[in-house]
């Protein structure tokens, strides 16, 4: 499948998954097609990524940043702006488990991408097993090659809707900025419930359209195996991070400027990044060049814009 067709199917999948009201997903046939496109897009992203690239839209909170620096001296001084890491830190910090109480536990991240976020978490908590799972074979190969540390930190290719783990195997499941690509959200939540130990925790952070949030709210009410104990709209923190990333002279801009690429690819890439990394969500308008590229069909114009960014936590009953 050609690259434009892959991105077209990926964009169609996002629209269908996140904008359709009153249904549980696009159905098995379309769902598998969208998952295939998602895997291909993230394979391409893995092939073109480099050290210092961001992993999610991130959050900015001065207090969280200070806490991280007490645990990791020098944090934020090299090849990171720290916003992606703050989101990962929040995901575990808000659990009713002390960050120093992870000895003997197992932590799974579903949708780990290149594995950098999970690698960061493995420095924050002393869990016995830290496992990352992603649909993209290329992302997992890269994460495994660069970051894995025996049984302490490992990566596996797999499907969020069919997790390759035993019933009641895991203590914590983490899912960050990934589930908005899952065709069957209910199936994913069922799988999370299945693999968690009784009393285990699920920490979930993602963007939501109104339609997707309605679906999530209904599924939470129907998910009998999970007790939902926390929800917070973190949109202001996410918008703060995005604005800082797009500020003149930011690491986000400097790292892109250092990449070697043809002039045309650089011009298009600079504009594409505004859409990919949430400029409009943060209230930053499209540039004139970006509008022209969308009109010409060079950049997609119909991707669903999230209405909120939320953190939710559940505990498995039993």
Secondary structure, DSSP 8 states (H G I E B T S, - for coil): --HHHHHHHHHHHHHHHHH--SSS-S-HHHHHHHHHHHHHHHHHHHHH--TT--SS-----HHHHHHHHHHSTTTTSSS--SHHHHHHHHHHHTSSS-TT--TT-EEEEES-TTSHHHHHHHHH---SEEEEEES-HHHHHHHHHHH-BTTTEEEEE-BTTB--S-TT-EEEEEEES-GGG-S-HHHHHHHHHHHEEEEEEEEEEEEE-HHHHHHHHHHHHH-TTEEEEEEEE-HHHHHHHHHHHTSTT-HHHHHHHTS---HHHHHHHHHHHHHHTTTTTTT----HHHHHHHHTTSS-------SEEEEEEEEE--
